């Protein structure tokens, strides 16, 4: 072989190696970009889950506080009714049943055909 063919072979080998190295580096760069995008999605999902958990926790605490307040108010109202005769219903139970009975019976003329 002549020195020119050696140079040509070495140049071709250097070009092939350079192309392969560039291809590999480009692949690494693209994978790094994909990894960064995926990491952003994962972080956004974790933040959303944390926000949802905090909102749920706050809601449950508020609900429990309101339930306790309602129970306390109902207890106070019950005791006030028991202890104060002014709150007692003057109509006996049978009178209330007779009063509410016409409302419970449906009017046959108003029923659909």
DRENFI-575689 format. One record per residue: chain; x, y, z of N, C-alpha, C in turn. Coordinates in pm, 1 decimal, decimal comma, m for minus. Layout:
N
<site chaine="A" n_x="X" n_y="Y" n_z="Z" ca_x="X" ca_y="Y" ca_z="Z" c_x="X" c_y="Y" c_z="Z"/>
...
//
This chain:
113
<site chaine="A" n_x="82,5" n_y="m118,0" n_z="0,0" ca_x="0,0" ca_y="0,0" ca_z="0,0" c_x="87,4" c_y="124,9" c_z="0,0"/>
<site chaine="A" n_x="32,2" n_y="221,7" n_z="m60,0" ca_x="106,4" ca_y="348,2" ca_z="m69,6" c_x="69,1" c_y="436,4" c_z="48,5"/>
<site chaine="A" n_x="151,9" n_y="532,6" n_z="75,8" ca_x="122,1" ca_y="622,0" ca_z="189,4" c_x="m10,1" c_y="698,3" c_z="170,0"/>
<site chaine="A" n_x="m46,7" n_y="727,8" n_z="47,4" ca_x="m172,3" ca_y="799,4" ca_z="23,4" c_x="m291,5" c_y="710,6" c_z="59,5"/>
<site chaine="A" n_x="m283,3" n_y="582,1" n_z="32,3" ca_x="m393,5" ca_y="492,8" ca_z="65,8" c_x="m403,4" c_y="475,1" c_z="217,7"/>
<site chaine="A" n_x="m287,6" n_y="475,9" n_z="285,5" ca_x="m289,2" ca_y="469,8" ca_z="432,3" c_x="m357,5" c_y="594,3" c_z="489,1"/>
<site chaine="A" n_x="m323,9" n_y="706,1" n_z="434,9" ca_x="m385,2" ca_y="831,0" ca_z="480,9" c_x="m535,4" c_y="830,9" c_z="453,9"/>
<site chaine="A" n_x="m571,8" n_y="781,1" n_z="337,2" ca_x="m713,0" ca_y="773,7" ca_z="302,1" c_x="m786,2" c_y="677,0" c_z="396,5"/>
<site chaine="A" n_x="m727,2" n_y="564,7" n_z="428,8" ca_x="m786,7" ca_y="467,0" ca_z="519,9" c_x="m799,4" c_y="523,1" c_z="661,6"/>
<site chaine="A" n_x="m693,7" n_y="590,2" n_z="704,8" ca_x="m696,1" ca_y="649,4" ca_z="839,3" c_x="m801,4" c_y="760,2" c_z="845,7"/>
<site chaine="A" n_x="m808,8" n_y="839,9" n_z="739,8" ca_x="m908,1" ca_y="947,7" ca_z="734,6" c_x="m1049,1" c_y="889,4" c_z="736,1"/>
<site chaine="A" n_x="m1072,4" n_y="782,4" n_z="661,5" ca_x="m1203,5" ca_y="718,4" ca_z="659,7" c_x="m1236,9" c_y="661,9" c_z="797,7"/>
<site chaine="A" n_x="m1138,5" n_y="598,5" n_z="861,8" ca_x="m1160,7" ca_y="541,9" ca_z="995,0" c_x="m1190,9" c_y="651,9" c_z="1096,2"/>
<site chaine="A" n_x="m1117,6" n_y="762,2" n_z="1087,0" ca_x="m1141,5" ca_y="875,9" ca_z="1177,6" c_x="m1281,9" c_y="932,1" c_z="1154,5"/>
<site chaine="A" n_x="m1325,6" n_y="942,1" n_z="1030,6" ca_x="m1460,0" ca_y="992,2" ca_z="998,9" c_x="m1567,3" c_y="899,0" c_z="1055,2"/>
<site chaine="A" n_x="m1548,0" n_y="769,1" n_z="1038,7" ca_x="m1645,4" ca_y="672,5" ca_z="1090,2" c_x="m1651,3" c_y="679,6" c_z="1242,0"/>
<site chaine="A" n_x="m1535,8" n_y="682,8" n_z="1307,5" ca_x="m1531,5" ca_y="690,6" ca_z="1453,9" c_x="m1593,3" c_y="822,1" c_z="1501,3"/>
<site chaine="A" n_x="m1563,8" n_y="931,7" n_z="1431,9" ca_x="m1620,9" ca_y="1062,3" ca_z="1468,6" c_x="m1772,9" c_y="1060,6" c_z="1453,5"/>
<site chaine="A" n_x="m1820,4" n_y="1002,0" n_z="1343,0" ca_x="m1964,1" ca_y="994,1" ca_z="1321,5" c_x="m2030,3" c_y="911,4" c_z="1431,2"/>
<site chaine="A" n_x="m1971,6" n_y="795,4" n_z="1463,5" ca_x="m2027,6" ca_y="708,9" ca_z="1567,1" c_x="m2025,8" c_y="778,6" c_z="1703,3"/>
<site chaine="A" n_x="m1917,4" n_y="849,1" n_z="1734,9" ca_x="m1908,6" ca_y="921,1" ca_z="1862,6" c_x="m2012,2" c_y="1033,2" c_z="1868,0"/>
<site chaine="A" n_x="m2026,4" n_y="1105,9" n_z="1758,0" ca_x="m2126,9" ca_y="1212,4" ca_z="1752,6" c_x="m2267,6" c_y="1156,9" c_z="1768,4"/>
<site chaine="A" n_x="m2292,5" n_y="1044,2" n_z="1703,1" ca_x="m2423,8" ca_y="979,8" ca_z="1713,8" c_x="m2451,5" c_y="940,2" c_z="1859,6"/>
<site chaine="A" n_x="m2350,2" n_y="885,0" n_z="1924,8" ca_x="m2364,9" ca_y="842,3" ca_z="2064,1" c_x="m2388,5" c_y="962,9" c_z="2155,4"/>
<site chaine="A" n_x="m2313,4" n_y="1068,8" n_z="2136,1" ca_x="m2328,2" ca_y="1189,4" ca_z="2218,8" c_x="m2466,1" c_y="1251,8" c_z="2196,3"/>
<site chaine="A" n_x="m2511,1" n_y="1253,3" n_z="2070,8" ca_x="m2643,9" ca_y="1306,7" ca_z="2041,9" c_x="m2751,7" c_y="1222,6" c_z="2112,2"/>
<site chaine="A" n_x="m2732,5" n_y="1091,4" n_z="2113,4" ca_x="m2826,4" ca_y="1003,7" ca_z="2184,8" c_x="m2828,4" c_y="1034,4" c_z="2333,8"/>
<site chaine="A" n_x="m2712,4" n_y="1056,7" n_z="2391,5" ca_x="m2705,4" ca_y="1091,1" ca_z="2533,0" c_x="m2777,7" c_y="1223,2" c_z="2560,2"/>
<site chaine="A" n_x="m2757,9" n_y="1318,0" n_z="2471,1" ca_x="m2820,6" ca_y="1449,1" ca_z="2487,8" c_x="m2973,2" c_y="1437,7" c_z="2478,7"/>
<site chaine="A" n_x="m3020,3" n_y="1359,6" n_z="2382,1" ca_x="m3165,8" ca_y="1341,9" ca_z="2367,8" c_x="m3223,8" c_y="1268,1" c_z="2487,5"/>
<site chaine="A" n_x="m3152,6" n_y="1166,0" n_z="2536,8" ca_x="m3199,5" ca_y="1093,4" ca_z="2654,5" c_x="m3201,5" c_y="1184,0" c_z="2777,0"/>
<site chaine="A" n_x="m3103,8" n_y="1272,4" n_z="2787,7" ca_x="m3101,0" ca_y="1366,6" ca_z="2899,3" c_x="m3221,1" c_y="1461,3" c_z="2891,3"/>
<site chaine="A" n_x="m3254,5" n_y="1505,6" n_z="2770,5" ca_x="m3372,0" ca_y="1591,1" ca_z="2753,5" c_x="m3500,1" c_y="1518,5" c_z="2789,0"/>
<site chaine="A" n_x="m3510,7" n_y="1392,7" n_z="2746,2" ca_x="m3628,8" ca_y="1313,4" ca_z="2780,2" c_x="m3637,0" c_y="1289,4" c_z="2931,4"/>
<site chaine="A" n_x="m3521,3" n_y="1265,9" n_z="2992,4" ca_x="m3518,8" ca_y="1243,7" ca_z="3136,4" c_x="m3562,8" c_y="1369,8" c_z="3209,9"/>
<site chaine="A" n_x="m3517,2" n_y="1485,5" n_z="3164,6" ca_x="m3555,9" ca_y="1611,7" ca_z="3228,8" c_x="m3706,3" c_y="1635,0" c_z="3214,8"/>
<site chaine="A" n_x="m3761,7" n_y="1609,0" n_z="3096,4" ca_x="m3906,0" ca_y="1626,8" ca_z="3075,8" c_x="m3985,0" c_y="1530,1" c_z="3163,5"/>
<site chaine="A" n_x="m3940,1" n_y="1406,6" n_z="3171,1" ca_x="m4007,6" ca_y="1307,5" ca_z="3254,2" c_x="m3998,1" c_y="1344,7" c_z="3401,7"/>
<site chaine="A" n_x="m3883,1" n_y="1395,0" n_z="3443,6" ca_x="m3864,8" ca_y="1435,7" ca_z="3582,6" c_x="m3957,4" c_y="1552,5" c_z="3616,9"/>
<site chaine="A" n_x="m3977,2" n_y="1645,4" n_z="3523,8" ca_x="m4070,1" ca_y="1756,4" ca_z="3544,3" c_x="m4212,5" c_y="1704,6" c_z="3562,7"/>
<site chaine="A" n_x="m4252,0" n_y="1606,1" n_z="3482,2" ca_x="m4385,5" ca_y="1549,0" ca_z="3495,0" c_x="m4402,8" c_y="1478,9" c_z="3629,8"/>
<site chaine="A" n_x="m4300,1" n_y="1405,6" n_z="3670,6" ca_x="m4306,9" ca_y="1335,8" ca_z="3799,2" c_x="m4316,4" c_y="1436,6" c_z="3913,4"/>
<site chaine="A" n_x="m4235,9" n_y="1541,9" n_z="3907,5" ca_x="m4240,8" ca_y="1644,3" ca_z="4012,1" c_x="m4376,5" c_y="1713,5" c_z="4015,6"/>
<site chaine="A" n_x="m4432,1" n_y="1742,8" n_z="3899,0" ca_x="m4563,2" ca_y="1807,4" ca_z="3894,7" c_x="m4669,7" c_y="1716,1" c_z="3955,0"/>
<site chaine="A" n_x="m4662,1" n_y="1587,9" n_z="3925,0" ca_x="m4760,3" ca_y="1493,9" ca_z="3980,8" c_x="m4744,8" c_y="1482,3" c_z="4131,9"/>
<site chaine="A" n_x="m4621,6" n_y="1476,1" n_z="4180,3" ca_x="m4599,8" ca_y="1469,3" ca_z="4324,9" c_x="m4652,4" c_y="1594,5" c_z="4393,8"/>
<site chaine="A" n_x="m4628,6" n_y="1710,8" n_z="4333,6" ca_x="m4679,6" ca_y="1835,5" ca_z="4391,6" c_x="m4832,1" c_y="1835,4" c_z="4393,5"/>
<site chaine="A" n_x="m4894,2" n_y="1787,4" n_z="4286,1" ca_x="m5040,3" ca_y="1781,8" ca_z="4280,6" c_x="m5094,1" c_y="1686,0" c_z="4387,1"/>
<site chaine="A" n_x="m5027,8" n_y="1573,0" n_z="4405,1" ca_x="m5071,8" ca_y="1476,8" ca_z="4507,2" c_x="m5056,6" c_y="1535,5" c_z="4647,0"/>
<site chaine="A" n_x="m4947,6" n_y="1607,6" n_z="4671,2" ca_x="m4927,1" ca_y="1670,0" ca_z="4801,5" c_x="m5032,9" c_y="1777,7" c_z="4827,2"/>
<site chaine="A" n_x="m5063,6" n_y="1856,4" n_z="4724,0" ca_x="m5167,0" ca_y="1958,8" ca_z="4737,9" c_x="m5302,5" c_y="1894,7" c_z="4766,7"/>
<site chaine="A" n_x="m5333,7" n_y="1786,6" n_z="4695,8" ca_x="m5460,7" ca_y="1717,5" ca_z="4717,3" c_x="m5467,2" c_y="1658,2" c_z="4857,9"/>
<site chaine="A" n_x="m5357,4" n_y="1603,1" n_z="4905,6" ca_x="m5354,7" ca_y="1546,2" ca_z="5039,9" c_x="m5374,6" c_y="1655,7" c_z="5144,8"/>
<site chaine="A" n_x="m5312,3" n_y="1770,9" n_z="5123,9" ca_x="m5328,8" ca_y="1882,1" ca_z="5218,2" c_x="m5473,0" c_y="1931,8" c_z="5216,8"/>
<site chaine="A" n_x="m5530,6" n_y="1947,3" n_z="5098,4" ca_x="m5669,7" ca_y="1991,9" ca_z="5089,8" c_x="m5763,5" c_y="1891,0" c_z="5157,0"/>
<site chaine="A" n_x="m5738,6" n_y="1763,4" n_z="5133,9" ca_x="m5821,0" ca_y="1659,9" ca_z="5194,7" c_x="m5809,5" c_y="1663,5" c_z="5346,8"/>
<site chaine="A" n_x="m5688,7" n_y="1678,9" n_z="5395,6" ca_x="m5666,6" ca_y="1685,8" ca_z="5540,2" c_x="m5737,3" c_y="1808,1" c_z="5599,2"/>
<site chaine="A" n_x="m5724,2" n_y="1923,2" n_z="5534,5" ca_x="m5790,5" ca_y="2044,6" ca_z="5582,0" c_x="m5942,4" c_y="2027,7" c_z="5580,7"/>
<site chaine="A" n_x="m5993,9" n_y="1965,1" n_z="5474,6" ca_x="m6137,7" ca_y="1942,5" ca_z="5465,2" c_x="m6185,7" c_y="1852,6" c_z="5578,7"/>
<site chaine="A" n_x="m6112,7" n_y="1745,0" n_z="5604,5" ca_x="m6152,8" ca_y="1652,7" ca_z="5711,0" c_x="m6150,1" c_y="1721,4" c_z="5847,1"/>
<site chaine="A" n_x="m6049,5" n_y="1805,6" n_z="5870,6" ca_x="m6044,0" ca_y="1877,8" ca_z="5997,4" c_x="m6161,2" c_y="1974,0" c_z="6010,1"/>
<site chaine="A" n_x="m6192,0" n_y="2045,8" n_z="5902,6" ca_x="m6303,7" ca_y="2139,6" ca_z="5904,6" c_x="m6435,8" c_y="2065,1" c_z="5924,6"/>
<site chaine="A" n_x="m6450,0" n_y="1953,0" n_z="5856,6" ca_x="m6571,5" ca_y="1872,6" ca_z="5870,7" c_x="m6588,3" c_y="1822,1" c_z="6013,8"/>
<site chaine="A" n_x="m6480,8" n_y="1777,7" n_z="6074,6" ca_x="m6486,3" ca_y="1729,7" ca_z="6212,8" c_x="m6519,2" c_y="1844,6" c_z="6307,8"/>
<site chaine="A" n_x="m6461,5" n_y="1961,3" n_z="6284,1" ca_x="m6489,4" ca_y="2078,0" ca_z="6367,3" c_x="m6637,6" c_y="2116,5" c_z="6356,6"/>
<site chaine="A" n_x="m6689,4" n_y="2117,5" n_z="6234,9" ca_x="m6830,8" ca_y="2151,9" ca_z="6215,3" c_x="m6923,2" c_y="2046,5" c_z="6277,8"/>
<site chaine="A" n_x="m6886,1" n_y="1919,7" n_z="6266,0" ca_x="m6967,7" ca_y="1812,8" ca_z="6324,6" c_x="m6972,2" c_y="1828,6" c_z="6475,9"/>
<site chaine="A" n_x="m6858,9" n_y="1857,9" n_z="6536,0" ca_x="m6853,9" ca_y="1877,5" ca_z="6680,7" c_x="m6937,8" c_y="1998,8" c_z="6721,3"/>
<site chaine="A" n_x="m6926,9" n_y="2107,4" n_z="6646,0" ca_x="m7004,8" ca_y="2227,6" ca_z="6677,0" c_x="m7154,7" c_y="2199,8" c_z="6662,9"/>
<site chaine="A" n_x="m7192,5" n_y="2126,0" n_z="6559,5" ca_x="m7333,8" ca_y="2093,0" ca_z="6538,9" c_x="m7385,7" c_y="2005,2" c_z="6652,3"/>
<site chaine="A" n_x="m7308,6" n_y="1905,2" n_z="6690,7" ca_x="m7350,8" ca_y="1817,5" ca_z="6800,0" c_x="m7365,0" c_y="1896,3" c_z="6930,2"/>
<site chaine="A" n_x="m7272,3" n_y="1986,9" n_z="6955,2" ca_x="m7278,9" ca_y="2067,4" ca_z="7076,6" c_x="m7403,1" c_y="2155,5" c_z="7075,3"/>
<site chaine="A" n_x="m7430,7" n_y="2219,2" n_z="6961,4" ca_x="m7548,9" ca_y="2304,3" ca_z="6950,6" c_x="m7676,5" c_y="2222,7" c_z="6965,4"/>
<site chaine="A" n_x="m7682,1" n_y="2105,0" n_z="6905,7" ca_x="m7801,0" ca_y="2019,7" ca_z="6918,6" c_x="m7821,2" c_y="1974,8" c_z="7062,4"/>
<site chaine="A" n_x="m7711,8" n_y="1942,7" n_z="7131,5" ca_x="m7721,4" ca_y="1902,9" ca_z="7271,8" c_x="m7774,7" c_y="2018,1" c_z="7356,9"/>
<site chaine="A" n_x="m7721,2" n_y="2138,2" n_z="7332,3" ca_x="m7767,7" ca_y="2255,1" ca_z="7408,0" c_x="m7915,9" c_y="2281,4" c_z="7379,9"/>
<site chaine="A" n_x="m7955,5" n_y="2270,2" n_z="7253,6" ca_x="m8094,4" ca_y="2292,2" ca_z="7217,3" c_x="m8184,7" c_y="2186,2" c_z="7281,1"/>
<site chaine="A" n_x="m8140,5" n_y="2062,8" n_z="7282,1" ca_x="m8218,9" ca_y="1955,9" ca_z="7343,6" c_x="m8239,4" c_y="1983,6" c_z="7492,2"/>
<site chaine="A" n_x="m8131,2" n_y="2020,8" n_z="7561,1" ca_x="m8141,6" ca_y="2048,3" ca_z="7704,5" c_x="m8226,5" c_y="2172,4" c_z="7729,5"/>
<site chaine="A" n_x="m8216,5" n_y="2271,2" n_z="7643,4" ca_x="m8300,2" ca_y="2390,6" ca_z="7659,0" c_x="m8447,0" c_y="2355,7" c_z="7643,5"/>
<site chaine="A" n_x="m8479,4" n_y="2269,4" n_z="7548,6" ca_x="m8618,9" ca_y="2227,1" ca_z="7530,4" c_x="m8667,4" c_y="2146,0" c_z="7650,1"/>
<site chaine="A" n_x="m8581,4" n_y="2061,3" n_z="7704,0" ca_x="m8620,6" ca_y="1978,7" ca_z="7817,8" c_x="m8640,9" c_y="2062,8" c_z="7943,3"/>
<site chaine="A" n_x="m8557,8" n_y="2164,3" n_z="7961,7" ca_x="m8559,3" ca_y="2242,3" ca_z="8085,0" c_x="m8656,0" c_y="2359,7" c_z="8080,2"/>
<site chaine="A" n_x="m8702,5" n_y="2400,8" n_z="7963,5" ca_x="m8787,8" ca_y="2517,6" ca_z="7952,8" c_x="m8924,3" c_y="2475,2" c_z="7899,8"/>
<site chaine="A" n_x="m9029,4" n_y="2487,2" n_z="7980,1" ca_x="m9161,9" ca_y="2444,7" ca_z="7934,9" c_x="m9218,4" c_y="2534,2" c_z="7824,1"/>
<site chaine="A" n_x="m9163,2" n_y="2651,6" n_z="7805,2" ca_x="m9213,4" ca_y="2740,5" ca_z="7699,5" c_x="m9186,5" c_y="2681,3" c_z="7560,9"/>
<site chaine="A" n_x="m9086,0" n_y="2598,1" n_z="7550,3" ca_x="m9053,7" ca_y="2535,5" ca_z="7421,8" c_x="m9134,4" c_y="2409,0" c_z="7395,6"/>
<site chaine="A" n_x="m9211,5" n_y="2365,3" n_z="7492,2" ca_x="m9289,1" ca_y="2241,9" ca_z="7477,3" c_x="m9400,1" c_y="2264,1" c_z="7375,1"/>
<site chaine="A" n_x="m9433,0" n_y="2162,8" n_z="7299,9" ca_x="m9536,8" ca_y="2171,1" ca_z="7197,4" c_x="m9673,5" c_y="2158,1" c_z="7265,3"/>
<site chaine="A" n_x="m9765,4" n_y="2254,8" n_z="7246,0" ca_x="m9895,3" ca_y="2247,6" ca_z="7313,2" c_x="m9989,3" c_y="2145,2" c_z="7250,4"/>
<site chaine="A" n_x="m9960,7" n_y="2099,9" n_z="7130,5" ca_x="m10048,0" ca_y="2004,7" ca_z="7063,2" c_x="m10001,7" c_y="1863,4" c_z="7099,2"/>
<site chaine="A" n_x="m10092,2" n_y="1776,2" n_z="7143,8" ca_x="m10050,1" ca_y="1639,3" ca_z="7176,0" c_x="m10007,5" c_y="1564,5" c_z="7049,3"/>
<site chaine="A" n_x="m9936,3" n_y="1456,5" n_z="7068,9" ca_x="m9885,6" ca_y="1378,4" ca_z="6956,7" c_x="m9997,6" c_y="1330,9" c_z="6864,9"/>
<site chaine="A" n_x="m10108,6" n_y="1290,3" n_z="6921,8" ca_x="m10218,3" ca_y="1242,5" ca_z="6838,0" c_x="m10273,3" c_y="1354,7" c_z="6752,2"/>
<site chaine="A" n_x="m10275,4" n_y="1474,0" n_z="6805,1" ca_x="m10322,5" ca_y="1588,6" ca_z="6726,6" c_x="m10230,1" c_y="1616,5" c_z="6610,3"/>
<site chaine="A" n_x="m10099,6" n_y="1605,7" n_z="6631,4" ca_x="m10004,0" ca_y="1626,3" ca_z="6522,4" c_x="m10018,8" c_y="1518,6" c_z="6416,0"/>
<site chaine="A" n_x="m10043,5" n_y="1396,2" n_z="6460,4" ca_x="m10061,5" ca_y="1288,4" ca_z="6363,1" c_x="m10185,0" c_y="1313,3" c_z="6278,1"/>
<site chaine="A" n_x="m10292,9" n_y="1356,7" n_z="6339,3" ca_x="m10414,7" ca_y="1385,7" ca_z="6263,3" c_x="m10394,5" c_y="1504,0" c_z="6169,7"/>
<site chaine="A" n_x="m10317,8" n_y="1601,3" n_z="6213,6" ca_x="m10291,4" ca_y="1718,8" ca_z="6130,7" c_x="m10207,2" c_y="1681,7" c_z="6008,3"/>
<site chaine="A" n_x="m10108,8" n_y="1594,2" n_z="6027,5" ca_x="m10018,7" ca_y="1557,1" ca_z="5918,3" c_x="m10074,3" c_y="1446,4" c_z="5828,9"/>
<site chaine="A" n_x="m10177,8" n_y="1376,9" n_z="5871,3" ca_x="m10230,4" ca_y="1263,9" ca_z="5795,5" c_x="m10280,4" c_y="1302,8" c_z="5656,3"/>
<site chaine="A" n_x="m10357,6" n_y="1410,3" n_z="5637,6" ca_x="m10402,9" ca_y="1442,3" ca_z="5501,3" c_x="m10287,4" c_y="1470,3" c_z="5405,2"/>
<site chaine="A" n_x="m10177,5" n_y="1515,0" n_z="5454,4" ca_x="m10062,4" ca_y="1541,3" ca_z="5368,0" c_x="m9994,1" c_y="1412,3" c_z="5324,7"/>
<site chaine="A" n_x="m10002,4" n_y="1311,1" n_z="5409,1" ca_x="m9936,7" ca_y="1184,3" ca_z="5377,4" c_x="m10015,8" c_y="1103,6" c_z="5276,7"/>
<site chaine="A" n_x="m10148,4" n_y="1121,9" n_z="5272,1" ca_x="m10232,3" ca_y="1046,6" ca_z="5179,0" c_x="m10233,6" c_y="1121,0" c_z="5046,0"/>
<site chaine="A" n_x="m10204,4" n_y="1051,0" n_z="4940,2" ca_x="m10200,2" ca_y="1113,9" ca_z="4808,6" c_x="m10341,3" c_y="1133,1" c_z="4755,6"/>
<site chaine="A" n_x="m10362,3" n_y="1242,3" n_z="4686,0" ca_x="m10492,3" ca_y="1271,7" ca_z="4625,5" c_x="m10503,9" c_y="1188,2" c_z="4498,6"/>
<site chaine="A" n_x="m10605,1" n_y="1097,9" n_z="4485,8" ca_x="m10614,1" ca_y="1011,9" ca_z="4367,9" c_x="m10638,1" c_y="1091,0" c_z="4239,2"/>
<site chaine="A" n_x="m10698,2" n_y="1210,0" n_z="4248,6" ca_x="m10724,3" ca_y="1289,6" ca_z="4128,8" c_x="m10594,6" c_y="1346,9" c_z="4071,8"/>
<site chaine="A" n_x="m10491,2" n_y="1357,9" n_z="4152,2" ca_x="m10365,6" ca_y="1417,1" ca_z="4107,4" c_x="m10265,1" c_y="1315,1" c_z="4057,1"/>
<site chaine="A" n_x="m10298,2" n_y="1187,3" n_z="4065,0" ca_x="m10204,4" ca_y="1084,5" ca_z="4021,3" c_x="m10199,5" c_y="1080,0" c_z="3868,2"/>
<site chaine="A" n_x="m10085,1" n_y="1053,7" n_z="3811,1" ca_x="m10075,0" ca_y="1048,1" ca_z="3664,5" c_x="m10146,5" c_y="925,3" c_z="3609,5"/>
<site chaine="A" n_x="m10192,6" n_y="937,7" n_z="3485,6" ca_x="m10262,3" ca_y="825,9" ca_z="3419,6" c_x="m10167,6" c_y="718,3" c_z="3378,5"/>
//
